[in-house]
Amino acid sequence: MDTKDLADKGLKLRKELFGDKAVEQRMNAFGSFGEPLQHIINAYAYGDVWSRSALPLATKSLAMVAMMAAAGHQNELRVHLKGALENGCKVEEIQEILLLLTLYCGIPAANEAHRIAAEVLREAGLL
């Protein structure tokens, strides 16, 4: 499979995970300057790694929530929280991941992650 096919496959999955509008917004955020980056994201992140079958999408989503929260990547955390909900993750599962974050990454990271998660969950009508 060439990178065009991987990118097409990844874009399809990405839209299933996050919705057409959100993906189009992110893909167009940097205009033509960002096109190579978006190709890499679609082809390799979603066309390859996210498309593998060893882990369910919900498990991958919870891992991403943990990683983005631990790294302090607030915008990506918000995206992956929404994706986790789309992938069937329950509020309690997200809460448990963030409690693990508290123990292993510290209270400041956990406070910020909980704030963002609460916002996302309120927007989704789950809190």
N, CA, C and O atoms as a DFTB+ gen file, in Angstrom:
508 C
 N C O
     1  1       0.851      -1.173       0.000
     2  2       0.000       0.000       0.000
     3  2       0.901       1.243       0.000
     4  3       1.803       1.360       0.830
     5  1       0.656       2.156      -0.923
     6  2       1.461       3.377      -0.953
     7  2       0.900       4.395       0.046
     8  3      -0.158       4.175       0.635
     9  1       1.609       5.500       0.231
    10  2       1.182       6.451       1.264
    11  2      -0.134       7.130       0.901
    12  3      -0.860       7.553       1.800
    13  1      -0.465       7.249      -0.366
    14  2      -1.762       7.823      -0.768
    15  2      -2.888       6.926      -0.264
    16  3      -3.870       7.411       0.298
    17  1      -2.745       5.613      -0.467
    18  2      -3.759       4.677       0.018
    19  2      -3.840       4.697       1.541
    20  3      -4.932       4.679       2.110
    21  1      -2.677       4.734       2.203
    22  2      -2.678       4.814       3.670
    23  2      -3.350       6.094       4.149
    24  3      -4.116       6.072       5.113
    25  1      -3.066       7.207       3.482
    26  2      -3.653       8.493       3.865
    27  2      -5.168       8.465       3.671
    28  3      -5.906       8.979       4.512
    29  1      -5.637       7.876       2.581
    30  2      -7.079       7.779       2.338
    31  2      -7.741       6.906       3.411
    32  3      -8.789       7.254       3.956
    33  1      -7.110       5.775       3.698
    34  2      -7.615       4.865       4.736
    35  2      -7.636       5.572       6.092
    36  3      -8.609       5.468       6.840
    37  1      -6.556       6.288       6.401
    38  2      -6.456       6.996       7.670
    39  2      -7.463       8.124       7.792
    40  3      -8.045       8.327       8.857
    41  1      -7.671       8.857       6.710
    42  2      -8.637       9.951       6.731
    43  2     -10.039       9.411       6.996
    44  3     -10.805      10.005       7.755
    45  1     -10.368       8.299       6.378
    46  2     -11.678       7.671       6.597
    47  2     -11.846       7.298       8.074
    48  3     -12.872       7.612       8.677
    49  1     -10.854       6.637       8.652
    50  2     -10.932       6.256      10.061
    51  2     -10.964       7.489      10.958
    52  3     -11.745       7.544      11.909
    53  1     -10.141       8.454      10.669
    54  2     -10.080       9.679      11.467
    55  2     -11.442      10.362      11.514
    56  3     -11.864      10.839      12.568
    57  1     -12.129      10.412      10.380
    58  2     -13.455      11.028      10.343
    59  2     -14.470      10.195      11.119
    60  3     -15.377      10.746      11.742
    61  1     -14.323       8.879      11.085
    62  2     -15.210       8.016      11.879
    63  2     -14.994       8.251      13.368
    64  3     -15.948       8.235      14.145
    65  1     -13.749       8.469      13.767
    66  2     -13.415       8.657      15.178
    67  2     -13.833      10.025      15.713
    68  3     -14.314      10.137      16.841
    69  1     -13.648      11.060      14.899
    70  2     -13.801      12.421      15.408
    71  2     -14.874      13.248      14.709
    72  3     -15.186      14.350      15.160
    73  1     -15.439      12.747      13.628
    74  2     -16.451      13.478      12.878
    75  2     -15.850      14.305      11.754
    76  3     -14.742      14.830      11.868
    77  1     -16.601      14.409      10.669
    78  2     -16.139      15.126       9.480
    79  2     -15.742      16.565       9.784
    80  3     -14.672      17.022       9.381
    81  1     -16.611      17.274      10.498
    82  2     -16.379      18.701      10.765
    83  2     -15.090      18.928      11.546
    84  3     -14.288      19.791      11.188
    85  1     -14.889      18.161      12.604
    86  2     -13.689      18.337      13.441
    87  2     -12.419      18.031      12.654
    88  3     -11.419      18.737      12.779
    89  1     -12.464      16.980      11.849
    90  2     -11.276      16.612      11.071
    91  2     -10.995      17.654      10.000
    92  3      -9.848      18.066       9.823
    93  1     -12.015      18.078       9.292
    94  2     -11.816      19.108       8.256
    95  2     -11.252      20.389       8.867
    96  3     -10.371      21.023       8.286
    97  1     -11.757      20.763      10.032
    98  2     -11.267      21.966      10.712
    99  2      -9.779      21.826      11.042
   100  3      -9.000      22.749      10.807
   101  1      -9.389      20.680      11.582
   102  2      -7.991      20.460      11.944
   103  2      -7.115      20.367      10.702
   104  3      -5.986      20.858      10.699
   105  1      -7.627      19.744       9.654
   106  2      -6.833      19.592       8.432
   107  2      -6.605      20.923       7.728
   108  3      -5.592      21.104       7.051
   109  1      -7.541      21.851       7.884
   110  2      -7.431      23.144       7.211
   111  2      -6.824      24.237       8.086
   112  3      -6.649      25.367       7.630
   113  1      -6.505      23.917       9.326
   114  2      -6.044      24.923      10.290
   115  2      -4.786      25.653       9.837
   116  3      -4.620      26.835      10.138
   117  1      -3.897      24.971       9.120
   118  2      -2.631      25.597       8.714
   119  2      -2.554      25.805       7.204
   120  3      -1.483      26.083       6.664
   121  1      -3.688      25.671       6.529
   122  2      -3.727      25.886       5.085
   123  2      -2.799      24.927       4.348
   124  3      -2.539      23.814       4.806
   125  1      -2.307      25.377       3.205
   126  2      -1.440      24.519       2.394
   127  2      -0.122      24.222       3.107
   128  3       0.518      23.207       2.832
   129  1       0.282      25.102       4.019
   130  2       1.505      24.875       4.790
   131  2       1.411      23.587       5.596
   132  3       2.410      22.885       5.759
   133  1       0.226      23.271       6.099
   134  2       0.041      22.102       6.944
   135  2      -0.286      20.819       6.196
   136  3      -0.408      19.768       6.824
   137  1      -0.432      20.868       4.866
   138  2      -0.804      19.667       4.111
   139  2       0.164      18.503       4.300
   140  3      -0.298      17.377       4.486
   141  1       1.475      18.710       4.264
   142  2       2.374      17.567       4.495
   143  2       2.196      16.949       5.883
   144  3       2.255      15.728       6.028
   145  1       1.982      17.775       6.892
   146  2       1.750      17.270       8.242
   147  2       0.473      16.436       8.280
   148  3       0.456      15.349       8.859
   149  1      -0.583      16.937       7.672
   150  2      -1.848      16.204       7.665
   151  2      -1.722      14.876       6.924
   152  3      -2.337      13.884       7.315
   153  1      -0.932      14.856       5.862
   154  2      -0.696      13.602       5.142
   155  2      -0.017      12.582       6.061
   156  3      -0.399      11.412       6.083
   157  1       0.977      13.023       6.807
   158  2       1.681      12.136       7.744
   159  2       0.716      11.619       8.809
   160  3       0.701      10.426       9.113
   161  1      -0.090      12.519       9.371
   162  2      -1.053      12.125      10.403
   163  2      -2.036      11.104       9.841
   164  3      -2.280      10.069      10.461
   165  1      -2.601      11.391       8.668
   166  2      -3.589      10.477       8.079
   167  2      -2.964       9.141       7.710
   168  3      -3.521       8.088       8.021
   169  1      -1.813       9.174       7.052
   170  2      -1.204       7.933       6.555
   171  2      -0.640       7.080       7.678
   172  3      -0.923       5.884       7.752
   173  1       0.140       7.673       8.534
   174  2       0.874       6.867       9.507
   175  2       0.149       6.702      10.843
   176  3       0.084       5.597      11.381
   177  1      -0.395       7.798      11.378
   178  2      -1.087       7.672      12.664
   179  2      -2.384       6.874      12.503
   180  3      -2.617       5.906      13.227
   181  1      -3.222       7.287      11.552
   182  2      -4.537       6.658      11.432
   183  2      -4.594       5.560      10.373
   184  3      -5.292       4.564      10.564
   185  1      -3.886       5.717       9.276
   186  2      -3.894       4.692       8.235
   187  2      -3.115       3.457       8.611
   188  3      -3.408       2.366       8.122
   189  1      -2.119       3.610       9.479
   190  2      -1.306       2.469       9.903
   191  2      -1.581       2.112      11.358
   192  3      -2.260       1.122      11.627
   193  1      -1.067       2.897      12.303
   194  2      -1.091       2.504      13.714
   195  2      -2.511       2.371      14.261
   196  3      -2.836       1.347      14.862
   197  1      -3.362       3.373      14.071
   198  2      -4.729       3.291      14.591
   199  2      -5.530       2.207      13.883
   200  3      -6.524       1.732      14.433
   201  1      -5.134       1.805      12.697
   202  2      -5.865       0.788      11.936
   203  2      -5.474      -0.639      12.312
   204  3      -6.122      -1.586      11.866
   205  1      -4.455      -0.809      13.101
   206  2      -4.044      -2.153      13.515
   207  2      -5.112      -2.762      14.418
   208  3      -5.867      -2.042      15.071
   209  1      -5.168      -4.077      14.449
   210  2      -6.284      -4.743      15.119
   211  2      -5.966      -5.338      16.497
   212  3      -6.866      -5.885      17.135
   213  1      -4.741      -5.254      16.969
   214  2      -4.392      -5.902      18.239
   215  2      -5.086      -5.262      19.443
   216  3      -5.369      -5.948      20.425
   217  1      -5.356      -3.986      19.381
   218  2      -6.055      -3.293      20.467
   219  2      -7.351      -2.693      19.935
   220  3      -7.377      -2.165      18.824
   221  1      -8.418      -2.768      20.710
   222  2      -9.656      -2.111      20.293
   223  2      -9.478      -0.584      20.284
   224  3      -8.637      -0.039      20.999
   225  1     -10.281       0.084      19.465
   226  2     -10.192       1.546      19.375
   227  2     -10.404       2.215      20.729
   228  3      -9.759       3.221      21.024
   229  1     -11.289       1.677      21.550
   230  2     -11.523       2.268      22.873
   231  2     -10.263       2.229      23.736
   232  3      -9.974       3.183      24.458
   233  1      -9.522       1.141      23.662
   234  2      -8.273       1.024      24.428
   235  2      -7.250       2.027      23.920
   236  3      -6.565       2.676      24.710
   237  1      -7.148       2.154      22.616
   238  2      -6.222       3.145      22.034
   239  2      -6.621       4.554      22.466
   240  3      -5.765       5.385      22.770
   241  1      -7.927       4.814      22.490
   242  2      -8.401       6.135      22.912
   243  2      -8.022       6.430      24.353
   244  3      -7.562       7.530      24.660
   245  1      -8.209       5.459      25.240
   246  2      -7.842       5.678      26.645
   247  2      -6.341       5.899      26.793
   248  3      -5.908       6.718      27.604
   249  1      -5.553       5.175      26.017
   250  2      -4.099       5.390      26.048
   251  2      -3.763       6.798      25.582
   252  3      -2.896       7.454      26.160
   253  1      -4.435       7.263      24.550
   254  2      -4.173       8.620      24.046
   255  2      -4.578       9.680      25.065
   256  3      -3.876      10.674      25.246
   257  1      -5.707       9.465      25.726
   258  2      -6.132      10.393      26.774
   259  2      -5.051      10.482      27.846
   260  3      -4.674      11.576      28.265
   261  1      -4.561       9.343      28.280
   262  2      -3.516       9.336      29.307
   263  2      -2.253      10.042      28.825
   264  3      -1.681      10.862      29.543
   265  1      -1.819       9.721      27.605
   266  2      -0.580      10.325      27.089
   267  2      -0.706      11.826      26.883
   268  3       0.203      12.579      27.233
   269  1      -1.819      12.266      26.321
   270  2      -1.987      13.706      26.071
   271  2      -2.110      14.468      27.384
   272  3      -1.602      15.583      27.505
   273  1      -2.782      13.875      28.366
   274  2      -2.886      14.521      29.677
   275  2      -1.523      14.582      30.352
   276  3      -1.158      15.611      30.920
   277  1      -0.774      13.493      30.294
   278  2       0.547      13.449      30.929
   279  2       1.510      14.429      30.285
   280  3       2.339      15.034      30.964
   281  1       1.400      14.582      28.980
   282  2       2.307      15.479      28.259
   283  2       1.862      16.938      28.320
   284  3       2.596      17.831      27.898
   285  1       0.661      17.178      28.844
   286  2       0.160      18.551      28.933
   287  2      -0.300      19.120      27.608
   288  3      -0.309      20.337      27.426
   289  1      -0.680      18.257      26.678
   290  2      -1.160      18.698      25.359
   291  2      -2.677      18.874      25.418
   292  3      -3.439      17.973      25.068
   293  1      -3.090      20.046      25.865
   294  2      -4.496      20.298      26.166
   295  2      -5.408      20.179      24.952
   296  3      -6.474      19.571      25.047
   297  1      -5.019      20.738      23.824
   298  2      -5.871      20.663      22.637
   299  2      -6.029      19.227      22.165
   300  3      -7.132      18.800      21.823
   301  1      -4.932      18.481      22.145
   302  2      -5.001      17.084      21.724
   303  2      -5.772      16.249      22.744
   304  3      -6.465      15.304      22.369
   305  1      -5.660      16.586      24.019
   306  2      -6.430      15.885      25.045
   307  2      -7.917      16.041      24.771
   308  3      -8.671      15.069      24.831
   309  1      -8.332      17.248      24.475
   310  2      -9.744      17.517      24.178
   311  2     -10.202      16.681      22.978
   312  3     -11.277      16.083      23.017
   313  1      -9.406      16.636      21.929
   314  2      -9.738      15.855      20.727
   315  2      -9.883      14.380      21.075
   316  3     -10.843      13.731      20.659
   317  1      -8.930      13.849      21.838
   318  2      -8.941      12.422      22.141
   319  2      -9.986      12.051      23.196
   320  3     -10.434      10.905      23.231
   321  1     -10.380      12.984      24.048
   322  2     -11.505      12.724      24.942
   323  2     -12.794      12.555      24.142
   324  3     -13.585      11.650      24.404
   325  1     -12.992      13.432      23.170
   326  2     -14.174      13.312      22.309
   327  2     -14.119      12.008      21.520
   328  3     -15.136      11.334      21.358
   329  1     -12.945      11.657      21.036
   330  2     -12.783      10.403      20.322
   331  2     -13.053       9.203      21.214
   332  3     -13.659       8.224      20.779
   333  1     -12.604       9.277      22.463
   334  2     -12.841       8.180      23.400
   335  2     -14.336       7.952      23.596
   336  3     -14.793       6.811      23.649
   337  1     -15.087       9.027      23.703
   338  2     -16.538       8.889      23.847
   339  2     -17.146       8.270      22.593
   340  3     -18.026       7.414      22.683
   341  1     -16.676       8.704      21.422
   342  2     -17.156       8.129      20.164
   343  2     -16.819       6.645      20.067
   344  3     -17.568       5.874      19.467
   345  1     -15.707       6.249      20.648
   346  2     -15.266       4.857      20.599
   347  2     -15.886       4.006      21.701
   348  3     -15.515       2.846      21.878
   349  1     -16.822       4.577      22.433
   350  2     -17.558       3.800      23.417
   351  2     -16.987       3.795      24.816
   352  3     -17.454       3.034      25.664
   353  1     -15.996       4.614      25.083
   354  2     -15.451       4.682      26.444
   355  2     -16.495       5.302      27.371
   356  3     -17.201       6.239      26.999
   357  1     -16.574       4.773      28.549
   358  2     -17.518       5.260      29.549
   359  2     -16.857       6.356      30.393
   360  3     -15.633       6.421      30.513
   361  1     -17.690       7.196      30.962
   362  2     -17.207       8.268      31.832
   363  2     -16.320       7.687      32.927
   364  3     -15.275       8.251      33.248
   365  1     -16.734       6.567      33.496
   366  2     -15.976       5.949      34.580
   367  2     -14.594       5.491      34.119
   368  3     -13.635       5.562      34.887
   369  1     -14.481       5.029      32.892
   370  2     -13.178       4.601      32.364
   371  2     -12.246       5.798      32.197
   372  3     -11.063       5.727      32.529
   373  1     -12.784       6.881      31.688
   374  2     -11.986       8.103      31.546
   375  2     -11.552       8.596      32.925
   376  3     -10.404       8.997      33.117
   377  1     -12.464       8.561      33.867
   378  2     -12.140       8.979      35.230
   379  2     -11.015       8.122      35.818
   380  3     -10.101       8.654      36.449
   381  1     -11.074       6.815      35.620
   382  2     -10.043       5.914      36.148
   383  2      -8.682       6.197      35.518
   384  3      -7.665       6.180      36.211
   385  1      -8.655       6.455      34.218
   386  2      -7.390       6.791      33.541
   387  2      -6.810       8.065      34.137
   388  3      -5.603       8.161      34.356
   389  1      -7.669       9.037      34.399
   390  2      -7.181      10.300      34.951
   391  2      -6.750      10.161      36.407
   392  3      -5.884      10.905      36.867
   393  1      -7.337       9.227      37.133
   394  2      -6.866       8.969      38.505
   395  2      -5.487       8.307      38.481
   396  3      -4.641       8.610      39.323
   397  1      -5.258       7.413      37.531
   398  2      -3.906       6.843      37.369
   399  2      -2.900       7.943      37.042
   400  3      -1.780       7.946      37.551
   401  1      -3.315       8.875      36.188
   402  2      -2.475      10.016      35.847
   403  2      -2.089      10.785      37.104
   404  3      -0.945      11.220      37.241
   405  1      -3.028      10.951      38.011
   406  2      -2.761      11.671      39.254
   407  2      -1.604      11.033      40.010
   408  3      -0.692      11.722      40.467
   409  1      -1.649       9.712      40.137
   410  2      -0.629       9.002      40.900
   411  2       0.735       9.025      40.230
   412  3       1.756       9.163      40.902
   413  1       0.757       8.890      38.920
   414  2       2.032       8.714      38.233
   415  2       2.582       9.973      37.582
   416  3       3.769      10.030      37.259
   417  1       1.740      10.984      37.384
   418  2       2.218      12.213      36.728
   419  2       2.026      13.457      37.571
   420  3       2.544      14.521      37.232
   421  1       1.289      13.339      38.663
   422  2       1.164      14.462      39.574
   423  2      -0.172      15.174      39.530
   424  3      -0.929      15.091      38.563
   425  1      -0.423      15.865      40.601
   426  2      -1.688      16.569      40.777
   427  2      -1.869      17.719      39.790
   428  3      -2.979      17.882      39.284
   429  1      -0.848      18.530      39.482
   430  2      -1.076      19.603      38.515
   431  2      -1.555      19.077      37.144
   432  3      -2.479      19.637      36.554
   433  1      -0.931      18.018      36.652
   434  2      -1.368      17.440      35.372
   435  2      -2.784      16.900      35.485
   436  3      -3.589      17.054      34.567
   437  1      -3.085      16.268      36.609
   438  2      -4.414      15.695      36.816
   439  2      -5.488      16.774      36.935
   440  3      -6.591      16.616      36.413
   441  1      -5.166      17.865      37.619
   442  2      -6.133      18.964      37.739
   443  2      -6.521      19.495      36.368
   444  3      -7.704      19.664      36.069
   445  1      -5.526      19.756      35.544
   446  2      -5.795      20.299      34.209
   447  2      -6.565      19.285      33.359
   448  3      -7.507      19.654      32.658
   449  1      -6.173      18.026      33.416
   450  2      -6.858      16.986      32.644
   451  2      -8.305      16.824      33.106
   452  3      -9.202      16.664      32.278
   453  1      -8.538      16.862      34.408
   454  2      -9.900      16.758      34.924
   455  2     -10.739      17.960      34.489
   456  3     -11.914      17.808      34.153
   457  1     -10.143      19.146      34.493
   458  2     -10.868      20.345      34.057
   459  2     -11.330      20.186      32.610
   460  3     -12.492      20.436      32.288
   461  1     -10.414      19.770      31.749
   462  2     -10.737      19.605      30.330
   463  2     -11.750      18.480      30.141
   464  3     -12.701      18.625      29.373
   465  1     -11.554      17.367      30.833
   466  2     -12.486      16.242      30.714
   467  2     -13.887      16.663      31.161
   468  3     -14.872      16.316      30.510
   469  1     -13.981      17.395      32.247
   470  2     -15.294      17.834      32.730
   471  2     -15.975      18.720      31.682
   472  3     -17.182      18.608      31.467
   473  1     -15.212      19.591      31.034
   474  2     -15.775      20.444      29.977
   475  2     -16.304      19.594      28.821
   476  3     -17.423      19.799      28.349
   477  1     -15.493      18.645      28.375
   478  2     -15.886      17.783      27.258
   479  2     -17.116      16.951      27.628
   480  3     -18.042      16.804      26.830
   481  1     -17.110      16.416      28.833
   482  2     -18.235      15.583      29.269
   483  2     -19.516      16.422      29.431
   484  3     -20.610      15.942      29.133
   485  1     -19.383      17.657      29.896
   486  2     -20.554      18.546      29.983
   487  2     -21.085      18.857      28.591
   488  3     -22.295      18.831      28.364
   489  1     -20.167      19.156      27.645
   490  2     -20.580      19.439      26.264
   491  2     -21.317      18.250      25.660
   492  3     -22.233      18.425      24.856
   493  1     -20.921      17.050      26.044
   494  2     -21.546      15.822      25.522
   495  2     -22.812      15.456      26.291
   496  3     -23.478      14.475      25.960
   497  1     -23.147      16.245      27.321
   498  2     -24.340      15.988      28.114
   499  2     -24.199      14.800      29.049
   500  3     -25.196      14.190      29.436
   501  1     -22.962      14.466      29.417
   502  2     -22.713      13.321      30.280
   503  2     -22.424      13.687      31.728
   504  3     -22.285      12.802      32.571
   505  1     -22.334      14.968      32.025
   506  2     -22.175      15.457      33.409
   507  2     -23.258      16.474      33.705
   508  3     -23.313      17.013      34.810
